[in-house]
Structure formats: structure tokens, C-alpha cells
């Protein structure tokens, strides 16, 4: 039942004001507990009581509020504060009409008391979910920019979000934690997240919800390298001598390096040759690639060998990367002890030589649009004129 009890409650209060004044003064109270008790009693009789000051929903069990003197409760009377007992309803303040004049004190304007949830041990706390969006595999990607900065708030929001996603039948959860949020990583790990991969500035964590084998893709397993075979009109090959103390230290070899993020294979080969030797080139063909395992940090390694045509001949080395560079005859290259012992490197040089003499055909780069992403990308293959 819903009744307008503004006049009833307030009139009853005024009638009892003189009666209670002496008791209030003796107890150090000024009318608010009695006024609240009066309205709670009425709520018990009606089930639901609403006035211009406050409303409450009452359960069969009595609610009790203890009052302390000379404390500011941020929205009650200036001389009272309240605390909740184990059987006390949750009380919160929100907008309403002004409270009436109570025992020489006013409640702040546009404030009300709302008794909404009996029989709880502490005031309820609103826990928000983490901001996230769904991916095309029925998974969740958490927005890293919106993670709560507080560890407690993050833990609560993460637990609530995982429970919510479980109820919705979601599967994999991806959470990127930025470098400045690193203190949140142990909390996520404690909740069951695992490391997936890391890049400068962030770490990616994953969580698999279903009680079945994880179907999320594994972390990156390969590093991509390139080598540039550059041969001039004199049948000389551009070679370098590495500066680092590696297994090929002191050996004249092809310029090599790793491609950058979002860099094409042939672009990486052109760049590495330019950076190490200062020679400008253009891409002709990809003649071979080598696949090796457990190369660096137990990762696999792909090395793509590209045939490049020189556009310049002057050498200007990068002294930070290499010790020396020069143009060298094929026979002199293969005559080194290293190539006599390393069958892989020796075979690569011979394939490149056969390609330069047009006895072997490598892969050229063909730019095509894929329906999967609608973007231009390169397909490396033989001549496709007849396909």
C-alpha cells in the first residue's frame, strides 16, 4: 500500500513534540529519533510509508538504529550521527523535498533518509563492472584505459565482471594492463588470469571461462628475420662482418636483421641493407626461407632471403651494428671455412646465385585485397599470369 503521509507523519510529530520535549532534553536528543521511530512504526503498519521527508520499506523484523550525540552524520541533524547494527536496514541519502523543522535543527535541503534493505550486516556498496566489449568469438576484451586505479576497486569490479560473464556464457577474456597499471597484475593473476604476451608498455593477460580446454590462440611463437642478397654487375655480392661476438663473428655474410611491426618482408630487407651498408636497393624476388626452432628464448625463427637490385654502390657502414662491409666475389665468399662447414648457409648462397643467373625462379610480391579484413596485403608466389 502506498499512502501520502506528509500531513499524518508531520502532524503526529507536532502533537508529540511538546510531550517528548522534556524527555528529549533529558536524553540529549532533539526530536529526530522519535520522529524517525514514529514513521517506522507507521511503515510497519502499512508496509510502505512515504512522506515529503523520507520513505521506508519495512520488513516483519524490527529495524533498530543507535544514535550518538554531537556528531555530524552528513545529512541528518547536526547533533546526531547513526551507525548500523547487525539487524539494521541500509540507510542512504538522496534527493527529495526539504525536511521539516525538527527540534531546533533543520535537515539539509533536498535530502532524505531511505530505508531499503533490512537484515544486512553492513551498508551495501555498488560494484560496477569493468568496461569491455565482445569479440567475434563470444569472448570479452577489457578496455585498458578504464581499469580502476585502486587495487580494491579493481579486485571488486573484476570479480563481479567475471561472475557476470560466466552467467552470460562468455568464453575467453583478454585484459591488457599498461605499464603504469602494473600493480594490478598480481590481483588479476590471483583471480585466475594467465600471461599471454608482453610488449613495451603493456602485458596481455587471458582468462578462459568454460570448463573445457582453452581455445584461445597461443602467444606469438616466432620471430621473423630477413636477409638481403645484393649482387652488382661485376658479379660481386654485398657482404658484412658482424660486430657482435656471435657464432658467425669474423665471417663475411649477407646483411640480416629482423622486420619491424607491420613491416613487409621485402621492405625490411631493403631497410636492413640500407641501415648496415648505406646501399640503396629495390626488391626483385624472395628466393628461399629457413625455419628453425629454439633459437631465441625458446622461440622459433623464420629467415626470409630476398634478392635485391642495387641502386647505388657506395658503402657507408653503421658502426653500431657491423664491423665492416664490402663487395665480394662469390667464390671468395664460399671459400671461407664457415661456408665449408655450414651446409644451410652454403645452399642459400648457391640458390641466390642460380636466381641471379635466371636458372631459378623465386617468389614475387603481389598486392591483393582480402575479404577477411578488406585491406591490401602481399601474396608471395611465382608468376601468376597463367593462374
C-alpha positions as CSV (number, residue, x, y, z in Angstrom):
1,X,0.0,0.0,0.0
2,X,1.3,3.5,-0.9
3,X,0.0,6.4,1.1
4,X,0.9,10.1,1.3
5,X,1.8,10.5,4.9
6,X,3.2,14.0,4.8
7,X,0.4,15.5,6.9
8,X,-0.1,12.4,9.0
9,X,3.5,12.0,9.9
10,X,4.2,15.6,10.4
11,X,1.0,16.3,12.4
12,X,1.7,13.3,14.6
13,X,5.2,14.6,15.2
14,X,3.9,18.1,16.1
15,X,1.4,16.7,18.5
16,X,4.0,14.7,20.3
17,X,6.7,17.4,20.2
18,X,5.5,19.0,23.4
19,X,5.0,15.7,25.1
20,X,8.5,14.5,24.2
21,X,10.3,17.7,24.7
22,X,11.2,17.1,28.3
23,X,12.3,13.5,27.6
24,X,14.4,14.7,24.6
25,X,16.1,17.4,26.6
26,X,16.9,14.9,29.4
27,X,18.3,12.3,27.0
28,X,20.2,14.9,24.9
29,X,18.1,14.2,21.9
30,X,16.2,16.8,19.9
31,X,13.3,15.1,18.2
32,X,14.8,13.2,15.3
33,X,14.9,9.7,16.8
34,X,11.3,10.0,17.9
35,X,10.2,11.3,14.5
36,X,12.0,8.5,12.7
37,X,10.6,5.9,15.1
38,X,7.1,7.3,14.6
39,X,7.4,6.9,10.8
40,X,9.0,3.4,11.1
41,X,6.1,2.3,13.3
42,X,3.7,3.6,10.7
43,X,5.7,1.8,8.0
44,X,5.3,-1.4,9.9
45,X,1.5,-1.0,9.9
46,X,1.2,0.0,6.2
47,X,4.0,-2.0,4.7
48,X,5.4,1.1,2.9
49,X,5.4,4.7,4.1
50,X,6.2,7.8,2.0
51,X,6.4,11.4,3.0
52,X,8.0,14.6,1.7
53,X,10.8,13.9,4.1
54,X,11.6,10.2,3.6
55,X,10.2,6.8,2.8
56,X,11.0,3.4,4.0
57,X,10.1,-0.2,3.2
58,X,9.7,-2.3,6.4
59,X,10.1,-6.0,7.0
60,X,8.4,-8.0,9.7
61,X,11.5,-7.9,11.8
62,X,12.0,-4.6,13.6
63,X,14.8,-2.3,12.5
64,X,17.0,-0.7,15.1
65,X,19.1,2.4,14.8
66,X,21.5,3.6,17.5
67,X,22.2,7.2,17.8
68,X,25.2,9.0,19.2
69,X,25.4,12.6,20.3
70,X,27.2,15.7,19.0
71,X,28.2,14.1,15.6
72,X,27.6,15.3,12.1
73,X,26.1,12.4,10.1
74,X,26.4,14.3,6.7
75,X,22.7,14.8,6.1
76,X,20.9,14.0,9.4
77,X,20.6,16.5,12.2
78,X,23.7,18.4,13.1
79,X,23.7,17.0,16.6
80,X,23.3,13.3,15.7
81,X,25.1,10.5,13.8
82,X,24.0,6.9,13.2
83,X,25.5,3.5,13.0
84,X,24.1,0.3,11.8
85,X,23.6,-2.8,13.9
86,X,23.6,-6.3,12.5
87,X,19.8,-6.2,12.0
88,X,19.8,-2.6,10.9
89,X,18.5,-1.6,7.4
90,X,20.8,0.1,4.9
91,X,20.2,3.8,5.1
92,X,21.3,6.2,2.4
93,X,20.7,9.8,1.5
94,X,19.2,11.0,-1.8
95,X,17.3,14.0,-3.3
96,X,13.8,14.9,-2.0
97,X,11.8,17.8,-0.7
98,X,13.1,19.7,2.3
99,X,12.7,18.1,5.8
100,X,10.5,19.9,8.3
101,X,11.9,21.9,11.3
102,X,13.0,19.3,13.8
103,X,13.8,20.2,17.4
104,X,15.7,23.4,16.7
105,X,17.6,21.9,13.7
106,X,16.9,21.5,10.0
107,X,18.0,18.6,7.9
108,X,19.9,19.9,4.8
109,X,17.7,20.9,1.9
110,X,16.8,18.2,-0.7
111,X,18.0,15.3,1.5
112,X,16.0,12.3,2.6
113,X,16.5,9.1,4.5
114,X,15.8,5.9,2.6
115,X,15.5,2.6,4.5
116,X,15.7,0.0,1.7
117,X,17.3,-3.3,2.8
118,X,16.8,-4.8,6.3
119,X,18.8,-7.6,7.9
120,X,22.2,-7.0,6.5
121,X,25.5,-6.6,8.3
122,X,26.9,-3.6,6.6
123,X,25.7,-0.8,4.2
124,X,25.5,-2.1,0.6
125,X,28.2,-1.0,-1.8
126,X,27.5,-0.6,-5.5
127,X,30.1,-2.6,-7.5
128,X,30.5,-1.6,-11.1
129,X,31.5,-4.0,-13.9
130,X,34.7,-3.4,-16.0
131,X,34.2,-1.6,-19.3
132,X,34.6,-4.2,-22.1
133,X,33.3,-5.2,-25.5
134,X,32.6,-8.6,-27.1
135,X,34.8,-10.1,-29.8
136,X,33.6,-12.2,-32.7
137,X,34.4,-15.4,-30.9
138,X,32.0,-14.7,-28.0
139,X,34.8,-13.5,-25.9
140,X,35.5,-10.3,-23.9
141,X,38.1,-7.6,-24.4
142,X,38.5,-5.4,-21.4
143,X,39.2,-1.7,-22.0
144,X,42.6,-1.0,-20.5
145,X,42.0,2.8,-20.3
146,X,39.1,2.3,-17.9
147,X,40.6,0.0,-15.3
148,X,40.0,1.3,-11.8
149,X,43.3,2.8,-10.4
150,X,42.5,1.5,-6.9
151,X,43.5,-2.1,-6.2
152,X,40.4,-2.7,-4.0
153,X,38.1,-1.3,-6.6
154,X,39.8,-3.2,-9.4
155,X,39.5,-6.5,-7.5
156,X,35.8,-6.0,-6.7
157,X,35.0,-5.0,-10.3
158,X,37.0,-7.8,-11.7
159,X,35.3,-10.4,-9.5
160,X,31.8,-9.0,-10.3
161,X,32.6,-8.9,-14.1
162,X,33.9,-12.5,-14.2
163,X,30.7,-13.7,-12.4
164,X,28.6,-11.7,-14.9
165,X,30.4,-13.1,-17.9
166,X,30.1,-16.6,-16.6
167,X,26.4,-16.2,-16.3
168,X,26.2,-14.9,-19.9
169,X,28.1,-17.9,-21.2
170,X,31.2,-15.9,-22.4
171,X,34.4,-17.7,-23.2
172,X,37.8,-16.1,-23.4
173,X,38.7,-12.8,-21.6
174,X,41.5,-10.6,-22.8
175,X,42.9,-7.9,-20.4
176,X,45.7,-5.5,-21.4
177,X,47.4,-3.9,-18.4
178,X,49.5,-0.9,-19.1
179,X,52.9,-0.2,-17.6
180,X,51.5,2.4,-15.2
181,X,48.9,-0.1,-14.0
182,X,51.5,-2.8,-13.2
183,X,50.3,-3.1,-9.5
184,X,47.0,-4.6,-10.9
185,X,48.8,-7.6,-12.4
186,X,49.1,-9.7,-9.2
187,X,45.4,-9.2,-8.5
188,X,44.4,-10.4,-11.9
189,X,46.8,-13.4,-11.6
190,X,45.2,-14.3,-8.2
191,X,41.8,-14.3,-9.9
192,X,43.0,-16.9,-12.4
193,X,44.4,-14.9,-15.3
194,X,47.5,-16.1,-17.1
195,X,50.2,-14.3,-19.0
196,X,49.8,-14.3,-22.8
197,X,52.4,-11.9,-24.2
198,X,54.1,-8.6,-23.4
199,X,55.2,-5.6,-25.4
200,X,57.0,-2.4,-24.4
201,X,54.4,-0.6,-22.3
202,X,51.9,-3.4,-21.5
203,X,51.3,-7.0,-20.6
204,X,48.4,-9.1,-22.0
205,X,46.6,-11.4,-19.7
206,X,44.0,-14.0,-20.6
207,X,41.2,-15.9,-18.7
208,X,39.3,-18.9,-20.1
209,X,35.8,-19.2,-18.6
210,X,34.3,-22.6,-19.8
211,X,35.2,-25.8,-18.0
212,X,36.8,-27.2,-21.1
213,X,40.2,-27.0,-22.9
214,X,41.2,-23.4,-23.6
215,X,40.7,-22.4,-27.3
216,X,42.4,-19.0,-27.2
217,X,45.3,-18.7,-29.6
218,X,48.8,-19.2,-28.2
219,X,51.2,-16.3,-27.6
220,X,53.5,-15.4,-30.6
221,X,55.8,-18.2,-31.2
222,X,58.1,-16.9,-34.0
223,X,60.5,-14.1,-34.7
224,X,60.8,-13.0,-38.3
225,X,64.2,-12.3,-39.9
226,X,65.3,-11.2,-43.3
227,X,68.5,-11.4,-45.4
228,X,69.4,-9.3,-48.4
229,X,71.3,-10.8,-51.4
230,X,72.6,-7.9,-53.4
231,X,74.7,-8.6,-56.5
232,X,76.1,-6.0,-58.8
233,X,77.0,-6.0,-62.5
234,X,80.5,-7.2,-61.6
235,X,79.1,-10.4,-60.0
236,X,80.1,-9.1,-56.6
237,X,77.9,-9.6,-53.6
238,X,77.4,-7.1,-50.8
239,X,78.6,-8.7,-47.5
240,X,79.1,-7.6,-44.0
241,X,81.1,-8.6,-40.9
242,X,79.1,-8.6,-37.7
243,X,80.4,-6.6,-34.8
244,X,78.8,-8.7,-32.1
245,X,80.7,-11.8,-30.7
246,X,78.2,-14.3,-32.2
247,X,78.8,-17.7,-33.9
248,X,79.4,-16.1,-37.2
249,X,81.8,-13.5,-35.8
250,X,84.6,-12.7,-38.3
251,X,82.7,-14.2,-41.2
252,X,81.7,-12.2,-44.3
253,X,78.0,-12.9,-44.7
254,X,74.8,-11.4,-46.1
255,X,73.2,-8.4,-44.3
256,X,70.5,-9.7,-42.0
257,X,68.1,-8.4,-39.4
258,X,64.6,-8.5,-38.0
259,X,61.5,-6.9,-39.5
260,X,59.6,-4.3,-37.6
261,X,56.0,-4.4,-36.5
262,X,53.6,-4.1,-39.5
263,X,56.6,-4.0,-41.9
264,X,56.6,-6.0,-45.2
265,X,59.2,-8.7,-45.6
266,X,60.8,-7.0,-48.7
267,X,60.6,-3.6,-47.0
268,X,62.5,-5.0,-44.0
269,X,65.2,-6.4,-46.3
270,X,65.6,-3.1,-48.1
271,X,65.8,-1.2,-44.8
272,X,68.4,-3.5,-43.2
273,X,70.7,-3.3,-46.2
274,X,70.4,0.5,-46.2
275,X,71.0,0.8,-42.4
276,X,74.0,-1.5,-42.3
277,X,75.8,-0.7,-45.5
278,X,74.3,2.6,-46.8
279,X,73.5,1.0,-50.2
280,X,70.0,1.7,-51.8
281,X,68.2,-1.3,-53.3
282,X,64.9,-2.5,-54.7
283,X,63.2,-5.8,-54.3
284,X,63.2,-8.5,-57.0
285,X,62.3,-11.9,-55.6
286,X,62.1,-13.9,-52.4
287,X,64.3,-16.9,-53.2
288,X,64.1,-19.0,-50.0
289,X,63.2,-19.1,-46.3
290,X,64.6,-21.1,-43.4
291,X,62.6,-22.3,-40.4
292,X,64.5,-23.0,-37.2
293,X,63.4,-23.8,-33.7
294,X,64.5,-22.9,-30.1
295,X,66.6,-20.0,-31.5
296,X,65.9,-17.2,-29.0
297,X,64.1,-17.6,-25.7
298,X,62.8,-20.9,-26.9
299,X,61.0,-19.3,-29.9
300,X,61.1,-20.4,-33.5
301,X,62.8,-18.4,-36.2
302,X,61.8,-17.7,-39.8
303,X,64.5,-16.2,-42.1
304,X,63.4,-14.9,-45.5
305,X,66.1,-14.4,-48.1
306,X,65.3,-11.6,-50.6
307,X,67.0,-10.9,-53.9
308,X,67.7,-7.1,-54.2
309,X,68.9,-5.0,-57.0
310,X,71.5,-2.3,-56.0
311,X,70.7,1.3,-56.9
312,X,73.9,2.6,-55.5
313,X,77.4,1.2,-54.8
314,X,79.0,3.4,-52.2
315,X,79.3,1.7,-48.8
316,X,78.8,3.6,-45.6
317,X,78.5,1.3,-42.6
318,X,76.6,1.7,-39.4
319,X,79.5,1.2,-36.9
320,X,77.0,0.4,-34.1
321,X,75.8,-2.7,-35.8
322,X,78.6,-4.0,-38.0
323,X,82.3,-4.1,-38.1
324,X,82.8,-3.8,-41.9
325,X,81.1,-4.2,-45.3
326,X,82.3,-4.7,-48.8
327,X,81.6,-6.1,-52.3
328,X,83.0,-9.6,-52.5
329,X,83.2,-12.3,-55.3
330,X,81.0,-15.4,-55.0
331,X,84.0,-17.8,-54.9
332,X,85.6,-15.8,-52.1
333,X,82.5,-15.9,-50.0
334,X,82.0,-19.7,-50.4
335,X,85.8,-20.3,-49.8
336,X,85.5,-19.2,-46.2
337,X,85.8,-22.1,-43.7
338,X,82.4,-21.2,-42.3
339,X,80.6,-21.9,-45.5
340,X,82.5,-25.2,-46.0
341,X,81.1,-26.4,-42.7
342,X,77.6,-24.8,-42.7
343,X,75.6,-26.6,-45.4
344,X,72.5,-24.4,-44.9
345,X,74.3,-21.1,-45.5
346,X,76.2,-22.5,-48.4
347,X,73.0,-23.7,-50.1
348,X,71.4,-20.3,-49.6
349,X,74.2,-18.6,-51.4
350,X,74.1,-21.1,-54.3
351,X,70.3,-20.6,-54.7
352,X,70.7,-16.9,-54.8
353,X,73.4,-17.2,-57.4
354,X,71.2,-19.5,-59.5
355,X,68.4,-16.9,-59.3
356,X,70.6,-14.1,-60.5
357,X,71.6,-16.2,-63.5
358,X,67.9,-17.0,-64.1
359,X,68.2,-20.7,-63.5
360,X,65.9,-20.5,-60.6
361,X,62.6,-18.6,-60.0
362,X,61.7,-17.2,-56.6
363,X,58.6,-15.6,-55.3
364,X,57.5,-12.1,-56.2
365,X,55.1,-10.0,-54.2
366,X,51.6,-9.5,-55.4
367,X,49.4,-7.0,-53.7
368,X,45.8,-8.1,-53.3
369,X,42.7,-7.3,-51.2
370,X,41.5,-9.9,-48.7
371,X,37.8,-10.2,-47.8
372,X,38.7,-11.1,-44.3
373,X,39.9,-7.6,-43.4
374,X,39.2,-5.6,-46.6
375,X,42.8,-4.4,-46.6
376,X,45.7,-4.7,-49.2
377,X,48.3,-7.3,-48.3
378,X,51.0,-9.1,-50.2
379,X,50.9,-12.6,-51.5
380,X,54.4,-14.1,-52.3
381,X,54.3,-16.6,-55.1
382,X,55.6,-17.4,-58.6
383,X,54.4,-15.5,-61.7
384,X,50.6,-15.7,-61.7
385,X,49.9,-14.6,-65.3
386,X,48.6,-18.0,-66.2
387,X,46.6,-18.5,-62.9
